[in-house]
Structure formats: structure tokens, C-alpha cells
Amino acid sequence: MRLSPVLADTDLSPVELQAARLDGEVYDLAGAYCLVGELEAPRHRARAVLGARSSRLIAELRTAAWIWGACEQPERLEFAVTPDARARLAPGHHIAVREIVYDLDDLATLDGCRATTPLRTILDLARYAQPFDPSTVTRLAAIGGLHLADCLTSLARRSGIPSKDRARDNLRLALTP
């Protein structure tokens, strides 16, 4: 049997995982364990934060930016659920959950786990991140092959979303050469 490259308590017992960590066979990755020798990629980070949680959760905001490799792992994980998910998830001390409506092209599936795409993550960070970090948005744009015009066009076509003016200002701040 081949083990998943990212392991949690559901894959092996906590004692086995700790023994593997002490033996240098795995390293800690967001509360899960990644096999040594695996080149860490977005799918590993997505599996680490979402693999043992409800499949209804979607990584968003700084958590999605971290999954894509644009920033350090946030202290508080940020997730969303869609209105049809009927989830009754109580936010914890280190987790926030919002209910959001997404377009189909706003989400990416990484190793069976959902996260907002680089474009949607950029738009959400530009609208809501406090404090706003232009360097994270710049790195996300590079990862997604996106330019200021791509982001502004996508923002303009979305009706009924709040904080568009703030988003435009932040996008220009982060993505103007």
C-alpha cells in the first residue's frame, strides 16, 4: 500500500506519525505530515489544511494564498462554504468560516481539496485583507500569470460584490509596474 504524500491522524495513528517525525521520515506541514523527499506543492498544502476537515470547506483569502505559495502560513486559517453546503461548522480559535457564493471558475481542486483560484484569491484579498499586503497579491499574480488588466476586468464583470472601489485601489497599488 502506498501512503499519501500528506498524512494525518486518519492515515496513521498519532503515535506512528510522531515516530515517523522523530525518525526523520516526515515533517510537519500545517498540522499534518508530509513525507520527506516530496517537493512541497500547492496540492500538499491544500491536503494538509483541508484533508482531515469537512469536504464542504473551501480554502480562501490568506489560506488560499499560502496554498498557492504566495505567503507564509497564516496563524488563523480562513475557509468558506457555499450556501448549498448546509454546513454547521463552529469556527474555532484558529479558524474562520464564511458563507460565500462562487462562480464555477473561482475554485480549483487540488488533490481532492478546494481552494479559491489565484485570481479569486487576489480579488478577495484586495477587497477584504486587513492589513492589505501588496507583495502577496503580486506573488499570486505571478503564480497565476495574471496582470492588472485581468484582475480589473474580472472585478468589473462581477455584480453585487462589496468593496469594489477598495479592491481597484489595492489592485493598482500591488500590480502597477
N, C-alpha and C positions, 0 to 999 in steps of 0.2 A: 504494500500500500504506500503510495506516495503522499507525503504530507503537503498541505497547503504552504505556500511561502510565508504566509502570515498566520500565526497560531494564537488562539485564545483559550480560555478555560473550557470552552465547548469542544475543543480538539484534543486536548490532553489535560490531565489533572493539574491543578496549580503546583503541586509538588514536583511533577515531572517537568513542567515549564521552568520552575526555579532551578532545578537540577541542570537542565539544558542551558540555562543562562549562566550558571556558575561554571559549567564545562566549556563555555565559550561557543556553543553551537547556535545560540540565538541572541538577539539583542532587543531591548525594549523599544517599542515603537507605539507611542500613544496608548499605552495600557495593554497592548498586545505584544506579540513577539515575532520578529522577523528572522528568518533563517540567515545565518552568516553566509556570505557568498552571493546572496541575492542583491542585485543592483536595485536599490530603492527607487520606486517609480510611483506615479500617481495612483495606480491600482493598489499598491501595497498600503499607501497611506489611507486610501478610501476603505479598504478592508479592515485596517487597524481601528479606525474610529467608528465604522458602521457595521462591521461583520457580526458582532455579538448583540447588536441592538435591533430594534424593530425594523423590518424591511420597509415600513412606511416612511421612515426618516430620510431626508434629503440633506446632504451637507450644503451649507450656504455661507455667504459672507466670508469672514476670515478663515473659517474651517475649510471652505472650498478653495480659497486662495492658497492655504497651506497644502492641501491635497495636490493642487496643480504645481506646487513647488515655488510659489511666488513670495512666501514669507515664512517666518518661524511659526511653529505650532502655537495657536492661541491658548491662553490659560482657560478661557471659557469656550467650550465647543458650541457652535451655532448650527442648528438644524431647522428644517421646515417640514411641514406635512401639507399635503393638498387637502382642500375641503372634503373631497370624497373619501379620504383615508379613514375617517371616523376613528381617529386615534384619541385616546385619553391618556396622554403622556404627561406626567407631572414633571415639570422642569426641576432639575437638581441644582446643587450649588455650583457646579462647573459645567452646566449645560443650559442652553436656551433653545426653546422650540417655538416657532411661529407658524401660523397657518397662511399659506400663500397659494395664489393661482399662477401656474406657469404655462407658457406655450410649450408645445412638444419639443421645439428646438432649443429650449432653455436648459435642458437636462442632458447629462451624459451618464452612461452606465459604465462603471469601472469595476471589473471583476464581480459583477452582480450587485454593486452598490451604486446608489445615485448621488450625484453632485451637480451643482449648477455649472454650466459651461464657463469657460473663461470670459466670454462676452457678457453673459448674465451676471457673473460674479463682479465684473468691472462695473456694470450699471448699478448693481445693488450697493457696492462699496461707495460709489460716487454719490449715491442718494442717502445712505444711512450711516456710514462708518464715522464714529466719533472716538478719537480724532481721525480725520482723513489722512491716509498715508499715500502720497503720490507715487512713491517708489514701488509699492505693492502693485498698484494699478499699471505702472509702466512695465513691470516684470510680467504681469498677467497678459498684457497686450503683446509682448514679445513672444510669450509661450503660445498664444492663440493666433499669432500672425495678424494682429489687428492694428488698425490705425485710428486716429481721432475721428476721421470721417465715418468709418464703420460704426463706431460707438454712437456718434451723434445721430446717424441715420436710424439705427436701431432704437435709440431713445425716442426719436421723433415719431416713429410709427406705433409706439405703444400709447394707447389712450387710457386715460383714467388712472395713471400712476402718480403718486405724490412726489414732491421734491424734485421735479424736472429741472427747475432753474438752478438749484444747488448742484445737481448732477452735471449739468452743462458746464458750470464754472469749474467744478472739480476735474472733469474730464479735460478741459482746456489746460488747467494747471498741470496735470500729470502727463498729457500726451502731446503738448505743443513742443516741437523741436526747438 
